[in-house]
C-alpha cells in the first residue's frame, strides 16, 4: 500500500505540487493534502489512482525486504 511518506517523496522526485498530483490522479487536492499529512487513510480506489499517476510519471515503488522499509 502507498504510505503518506512515499506519496510525499514520489511527488518531490517528480517536482509535482499537490495540485498537480491531484489533477493527474483525478482526486481532490484535499484528498492528497489530508493523506500526506496523515489526517486520513485513502479509499482503495483513491490510493490506486494516486499510485498509478505517480508510476505514470516515472516513479517505481519498491516493496519492503530484508529488514528495509518500503521505498
RAURJO-V886832 format. One record per helix or strand. SS is the DSSP state (@ for helix, = for strand). FROM is the first residue (numbers start at 1). LEN is the number of residues. Records with the same first field share a line. If there is no record, write none. Layout:
# RAURJO-V886832
SS->FROM-LEN / FROM-LEN
This chain:
# RAURJO-V886832
@->4-11 / 18-8 / 29-8 / 44-13
=->65-1 / 68-1
